[in-house]
Amino acid sequence: MKMKKKLYWHKVLDNKDTLKEGRVMTVVAGHKDICLSHFKGKFTALDNKCPHQGGPLGEGSIENGLLRCPWHGWDFCPHGGSSGDYNDGLKTYDVKIENDAIYIGLEEEAPHETTVTDIMVETMVNWGVTSVFGMVGHSNLGLADAIRIQEEKGHLKFIGIRHEGAASFAASAYGKLTGKPAACFAIAGPGSTNLFTGLWDAKVDRSPILALTGQVATQVVGTGNFQEVDLVRAFQTVAEFNQRVEHQSKHTELMALAIKHAILKRDVSHLTFPDQVQVLPAQNEKAQTPEGRIAKLSIAPPEDQLDTAINKIAQAEKPIIIVGHGARFNMKEIIELAEKLNCPVMTTFKGKGQISDSHKLACGVLGRSGTPIASYFMNEADLLIVIGASFSNHTGITQKKPIIQVDFDPLALSKFHKVDVAVFGEISRTIGLIHKTDVEIKANKVNQIESIAKRWKIWRAEKKKRLTEATGHGISSIAVFDTLTRLAPENAIMCVDVGNNAYSFGRYFESKNHNFLMSGYLGSIGFALPAAIGAWAAVGDKRPIIAVAGDGGICQYLAEFTTLVKYNMNIKVIVLNNNELGKITKEQRAGGWDKWATDLVNPSFAKYAQSCGGLGLKVDSEEKLESTIRTLVLHEGPALLEITTDVKLI
């Protein structure tokens, strides 16, 4: 005699009267959806999935005594699950009523069987990818569950965003700040294509990033299935590593190689997961670790290149150092060399803040978003030592001076034009070797410290003059960033958007121990707010985070303010609102065109922030600017400050 298995009873309704006579509803028992019907005084629990296409029967109705599937009208007995003459009836489950509450009896759930996505996500965590930004959806649920398991173990942090573009921007910013990859995560079709802009931002700014996408089941690929996009082909242009995970793949090896490519190439890696592959049993396959898989990258430069560079430095009387974003993790050694040479140090816009503007050798930003201090010393120099910079037009490094270029990317060396000495090597190692040469590189150097201080004095006097300008049409950006210089926490991470707000930020905000995150080469509007989310994932509440955007940029991903509230991110957002795409207007006029289609109609950003559950502030007079910014930075939790600004005072 077969023994009846033990049932575990799950309360699904507190009161049976909730489900009226002649109605059905979906209830949840354990991990199972159940269709609960109430017909002729009897409650019956049935499988919720129609056996034809999986239609949710709890969303159906009882018509003429039969339970009708909401998707295609197939009929079942609401008591026994029979479909009449067809051999495709529904399974039923035991029901009991106690104290008017309804319980459903299920057999003990089988323990979770480890899947290929479980061990792939575990491999991802082992390799140090512990932040994931994305959106859960129908074609990535198996992969999502693997991410959930690791999050519940405390091994990773998942941040659910409102738009997949924000996920990839957040992951890009995370990589720019830390040098390590984070993951962005999306469903098939439009969810995956929404990742594209942020992935390109990461690619062109050399930020390591991992994209994980769901995909429709393999058996329907090529049939024009709902949300079917060939994601491997779609990602070919942006992804350095780009693979579909298949049944017979070496699953953990694919994940290990994806992350290895992202780290070593500082590029985009993409894995796409067909729906049915996500739940395959892992069998004997185990998660991998990075042990023994990545070599040390402290490469020394060739001796002849190093010797030539040292000789050039020794001969120069007024050398300067220009550092770019690529040198952001090597500034200790670079500043030590500058102090030995007593030479000015300036940065590209992407490198802003890598040396504090309060340092005696700092000259601020060079180029279009820069200061006249930096351009003055470049023009006075007899040697440019360019480290980790890309020679973009925005920076405007002159070719008319002798140049030593140091970079760990051989393709970046002499990329746009010939330089006098191209030195290939890991930056800290290379600068350390130059530093060790001691006496010969210090000879004949002009001490420019007093001259640097003089030029700062002249520039600050000029800024004071500009602060007196007013037209009565809003606060000047100069006043905003002068005030922010005084009130922003000295170790804040500053996330910058695109437009006139960014130019003013680069020119007028004086850095201390800040980090700056921006969409550099791609120059994508809307970057600042998602970038702040990526920064928060990296540092949590250990450092303040401030996002600065114009009204055009903030509206790109304005809904992500709800993400700040959901996770209680201590992020401050400053919106410069001038009701115009001011940078575009400026370009139209500079090009001889009429101003056209750049006016904006905006909501009240402050009230919007309040409606989301954060602090919303607004200031439209310079008299209240300082006190309002002070309130903003002292607030604990997500907050937004809307500043009415003059589009012409930048």
PEKA-V595782 format. One record per residue. PHI is phi as a letter, one per 20 degrees, with the letter a starting at -180 (NA if undefined). OMEGA is omega in whole degrees, -180 to 180 (NA if undefined). D_CENTER is the distance of its C-alpha to the mean C-alpha in Angstrom with 2 decimals. Layout:
PHI	OMEGA	D_CENTER
PHI	OMEGA	D_CENTER
//
This chain:
NA	-178	60.67
f	-180	56.87
f	178	55.35
f	-179	53.05
f	179	49.55
f	178	48.45
d	174	46.42
d	-171	43.63
e	-178	43.76
d	176	40.70
f	-179	41.13
d	175	39.64
b	178	41.39
f	-179	42.72
b	-176	45.47
f	-179	47.02
f	177	47.90
f	180	44.25
e	-175	44.89
f	176	47.80
g	177	50.59
m	-178	49.82
c	175	46.04
c	176	43.24
b	175	39.78
e	175	36.92
c	-177	36.79
d	175	34.85
c	-174	36.80
m	177	34.84
d	-172	32.29
d	171	34.54
e	-179	34.76
c	170	38.43
e	179	40.37
d	-179	42.82
d	176	45.81
c	-174	48.63
b	-179	51.68
l	175	55.36
m	-176	54.64
d	174	52.88
e	-179	49.26
c	178	47.96
d	-178	44.68
c	171	43.69
g	-178	40.88
e	-176	38.27
e	170	37.61
f	-176	40.08
f	-177	41.17
e	179	40.81
c	177	37.19
m	-180	35.88
g	-178	36.42
f	-173	35.85
f	178	39.49
f	175	38.76
e	-180	37.72
e	-178	41.07
b	176	44.48
e	-179	48.05
c	179	50.40
l	176	54.08
n	-179	53.65
c	176	50.86
e	-175	47.10
d	177	45.45
f	-177	42.05
f	-175	39.80
e	-177	38.53
b	167	41.80
n	177	44.65
f	-173	45.89
d	178	48.22
c	174	48.59
f	-177	50.99
f	177	49.20
e	-172	51.25
d	178	51.42
n	-179	48.67
f	176	51.23
d	177	50.63
m	-176	54.33
f	-176	55.71
e	-176	52.35
e	-179	51.32
b	-180	47.71
f	-175	48.02
d	174	45.58
f	177	45.55
d	-178	46.57
c	-179	45.93
f	179	48.16
c	171	48.01
c	-180	49.65
c	177	50.02
c	-180	50.45
l	179	50.91
m	177	49.67
e	-180	46.31
d	179	45.51
c	175	44.54
d	-179	43.72
e	177	44.80
c	173	42.67
f	-180	43.33
g	179	41.19
f	175	37.82
f	178	37.56
f	-180	35.19
g	176	31.75
e	-178	32.17
g	-178	29.51
d	178	27.74
f	178	26.23
f	176	22.73
g	-176	23.60
f	175	24.43
f	178	21.56
f	175	19.00
f	175	21.29
f	178	21.22
g	179	17.42
f	-180	17.71
g	180	20.65
e	173	18.74
n	177	16.30
e	-172	13.27
c	174	13.20
c	-180	9.84
c	178	9.21
d	-180	7.31
r	-177	9.81
c	179	13.22
e	180	16.59
b	-167	19.30
f	-176	22.67
d	176	21.95
c	-172	19.62
f	177	21.61
f	177	23.04
f	178	19.77
f	-180	18.40
f	177	21.54
f	176	21.01
f	178	17.59
g	-178	19.49
f	-180	22.21
f	178	20.10
f	-180	18.46
f	176	22.03
e	-179	23.17
n	-175	20.71
e	177	19.09
b	179	15.47
c	176	13.27
d	178	12.20
d	179	10.39
e	-176	11.82
d	-177	10.29
d	179	12.67
b	-176	11.44
f	176	9.87
f	177	8.61
f	179	6.36
f	-178	5.30
f	175	4.89
f	179	3.50
f	179	0.98
f	177	3.01
f	180	4.49
f	177	4.72
g	180	5.76
f	178	8.02
f	-178	9.31
f	-171	10.27
d	-172	11.80
m	-178	12.78
d	-178	12.07
f	163	10.14
d	-178	8.00
d	167	8.64
d	-161	7.79
b	-174	11.10
b	175	13.37
e	176	17.09
f	172	19.39
m	-172	20.11
f	177	18.20
f	-180	15.30
f	-180	14.76
f	176	15.58
f	179	13.03
f	-164	10.30
g	-174	12.19
f	179	11.08
f	177	7.45
f	177	9.30
f	176	11.87
g	179	9.83
f	-176	9.00
f	-174	12.65
f	176	14.42
e	175	12.86
l	178	13.59
d	-179	10.37
f	-176	11.04
b	179	9.14
c	177	10.90
d	179	11.25
d	-176	13.74
c	170	15.71
f	178	18.88
b	177	21.93
f	-179	25.32
g	-175	28.18
g	-174	29.63
f	178	33.07
d	178	32.10
f	180	30.11
n	-178	32.02
d	-176	33.68
m	-179	31.44
f	178	30.13
g	179	27.97
m	177	24.35
e	172	25.42
c	176	23.51
f	-171	24.10
f	176	20.54
f	177	21.70
f	-178	23.33
f	-176	20.56
e	-176	18.02
g	-175	20.71
f	-173	19.77
d	-171	16.14
e	174	16.35
f	176	18.36
c	-166	19.05
b	-173	19.56
c	171	21.79
e	177	23.10
e	-177	24.00
d	180	27.71
g	-172	30.48
e	180	31.95
f	165	28.85
e	-163	28.55
f	-178	25.65
f	177	24.52
f	176	25.25
f	180	22.88
f	180	20.01
f	-179	21.21
f	178	21.50
g	-179	18.08
f	179	16.52
f	177	19.28
f	-179	18.60
f	-177	14.89
f	-173	16.09
f	180	19.26
e	-173	18.38
l	-169	14.96
b	-176	14.06
e	169	12.86
d	-177	14.65
c	171	15.33
c	176	17.63
d	-169	19.09
d	173	21.30
g	-172	24.39
g	-174	25.22
f	180	28.37
f	-174	27.04
f	-177	24.62
d	178	27.68
f	176	29.90
f	-180	31.60
f	-177	30.48
l	-175	34.17
e	-178	34.63
f	-177	31.27
d	177	29.49
f	179	26.01
d	174	25.57
c	180	24.62
e	-176	23.70
g	179	27.09
m	-175	28.94
d	-179	26.31
c	179	24.74
e	175	27.05
f	-173	26.77
d	-177	25.55
f	-175	27.77
e	176	29.67
e	180	32.46
f	173	33.35
g	-174	36.65
f	-177	39.53
f	177	40.84
f	-179	37.56
f	-179	37.27
f	179	40.94
f	179	40.74
f	-179	37.79
f	179	39.68
f	178	42.78
f	-179	40.97
f	-179	39.56
f	-177	43.03
f	-174	44.68
f	176	42.34
e	-176	43.47
c	178	40.46
f	170	37.32
c	177	33.83
d	176	30.47
d	-179	27.42
d	177	24.11
d	-178	20.86
g	-179	17.26
f	-180	18.57
d	-169	20.81
f	-180	18.43
e	-174	19.42
c	-170	23.07
f	180	24.06
g	-179	26.68
f	-179	28.81
f	180	28.36
f	177	29.44
f	178	32.35
f	179	33.49
g	-180	33.28
f	176	35.35
f	-177	37.90
e	-173	38.22
l	-176	37.98
d	-180	35.94
f	176	33.38
c	176	29.65
c	-177	27.28
c	165	23.68
f	178	21.83
f	178	19.58
f	180	16.45
e	-178	18.52
g	177	19.44
n	-180	20.19
f	166	20.74
c	-178	24.33
f	176	25.30
f	177	27.21
e	178	29.86
f	-174	30.67
f	-179	34.06
d	-175	32.88
f	179	29.71
c	178	29.95
m	-175	26.57
e	176	24.64
e	172	26.51
o	-172	26.45
f	179	25.79
d	-169	23.53
d	-176	25.85
d	174	29.04
f	177	32.64
f	-178	32.91
f	-178	30.74
f	178	32.50
g	-175	35.87
f	173	35.51
f	-179	34.21
f	-180	37.33
e	-172	39.56
f	171	38.32
d	175	40.34
b	175	37.51
d	174	33.72
d	-172	31.85
d	-172	28.42
c	175	25.91
m	-180	22.49
d	-171	22.49
d	-180	22.41
m	179	25.27
f	176	23.47
f	-179	25.69
f	-179	23.61
e	175	24.70
m	176	28.21
f	-175	29.50
f	174	33.16
e	-174	34.89
e	179	38.22
d	173	37.86
g	-174	38.10
c	164	34.65
d	178	33.59
d	178	30.14
d	179	28.52
b	177	25.55
e	176	24.51
d	-177	23.72
f	179	27.14
f	179	25.93
f	-178	24.69
f	-180	28.22
l	-174	30.44
f	-175	27.95
d	-179	29.33
a	179	32.67
f	171	34.97
d	-175	34.57
f	179	37.48
c	177	36.02
d	-175	32.97
d	180	32.11
e	177	30.02
r	175	28.92
f	-166	26.34
f	-179	26.00
f	180	27.04
f	-178	29.90
f	-179	31.06
f	177	31.07
f	179	32.78
f	176	35.49
f	-177	36.08
f	-176	36.23
f	-176	38.97
f	172	41.33
l	-162	42.37
g	-170	45.44
f	-178	45.36
e	180	41.99
e	-174	42.98
f	172	46.28
m	-177	47.01
e	174	43.72
e	177	43.81
f	-173	42.31
d	-176	40.04
f	-180	38.95
f	179	41.41
f	178	40.47
f	180	36.76
f	180	37.77
f	-179	40.03
f	175	37.40
f	180	35.01
f	179	37.99
f	-178	38.60
f	-180	34.98
f	175	34.82
f	177	38.13
f	179	36.83
f	178	33.86
f	177	36.43
f	-179	38.39
f	179	35.42
f	-179	34.79
e	-178	38.24
f	179	37.49
b	179	37.12
c	-178	37.86
n	-179	37.68
d	179	34.75
p	-178	32.04
e	179	30.70
f	176	29.97
f	179	26.52
f	179	28.55
f	180	29.60
g	-173	26.11
e	171	24.76
f	178	28.10
f	-180	27.88
f	176	24.28
g	-178	25.40
f	-170	28.00
d	-180	26.18
f	176	22.55
g	-171	22.45
f	-179	23.06
d	-177	20.22
f	169	17.47
e	-175	13.98
d	-179	14.07
d	-169	11.25
d	176	13.14
e	-177	13.31
d	178	15.75
p	-179	19.46
g	178	22.39
g	180	20.46
f	178	18.61
f	-180	22.00
f	178	23.62
g	-178	20.98
f	-174	21.45
e	-168	25.20
d	-179	26.10
f	-180	23.75
e	-173	25.20
e	174	22.92
c	177	24.04
d	-177	21.88
e	162	18.60
d	180	15.42
d	177	13.96
c	-179	10.54
b	173	11.02
e	-170	10.85
f	-176	13.95
f	-180	15.83
f	179	14.31
l	-174	14.64
e	175	12.75
f	-180	13.75
n	-173	11.54
f	-163	8.62
f	-175	9.64
f	175	9.26
f	179	5.72
f	178	5.17
f	177	7.89
f	177	6.66
f	178	4.48
f	180	7.82
f	178	9.87
f	-178	9.04
f	-172	10.24
d	-178	13.22
m	-180	14.07
e	-180	17.02
f	179	18.27
c	175	17.14
f	179	16.98
c	-180	13.89
c	176	14.78
d	179	13.04
d	-177	15.60
b	169	15.87
e	-180	18.84
f	177	20.13
f	-177	19.15
f	-175	15.46
f	-177	15.08
f	179	16.81
f	-178	14.31
c	-176	12.14
g	-179	14.79
f	-179	14.97
f	173	11.79
f	176	14.22
f	176	15.77
f	176	12.78
g	-178	13.36
f	-178	16.98
g	-177	16.76
d	-180	15.29
l	180	17.17
f	-179	14.36
e	-177	16.31
d	178	14.33
d	-179	16.50
d	177	15.92
d	-179	18.51
d	174	19.40
e	-172	21.99
d	175	23.96
c	177	26.60
l	-177	26.73
a	167	26.18
e	-168	23.94
f	180	25.69
f	-179	24.34
f	175	25.52
g	180	28.83
f	180	29.31
f	177	28.80
g	-178	31.17
f	179	33.82
f	-180	33.44
e	179	33.99
n	178	37.05
e	172	35.67
f	171	36.13
f	-176	33.38
b	171	32.27
m	179	29.68
d	176	27.52
f	-179	28.72
c	170	26.43
d	-173	27.45
d	169	25.14
f	167	25.28
f	-177	25.86
f	179	22.37
f	179	23.96
f	177	25.72
f	-180	22.69
g	178	20.87
f	-179	24.13
f	178	24.40
e	-180	21.06
o	177	22.49
d	176	21.08
e	177	23.05
d	-179	23.68
c	176	25.55
b	176	27.05
c	180	29.08
c	175	31.18
c	-177	33.58
f	-179	33.25
f	-177	35.62
d	-174	33.13
f	-175	30.02
f	-178	30.34
f	-179	31.21
f	176	28.39
f	177	25.68
f	177	27.38
g	180	27.19
g	-173	23.47
f	180	22.63
e	-178	25.15
f	175	23.89
e	180	22.47
o	-177	19.65
f	-178	17.52
b	179	19.34
c	176	19.40
d	176	21.95
e	-179	23.20
d	175	25.29
f	-174	27.80
d	178	27.83
e	-176	30.21
f	-177	28.76
e	-176	31.37
e	-177	30.94
c	NA	27.99
//
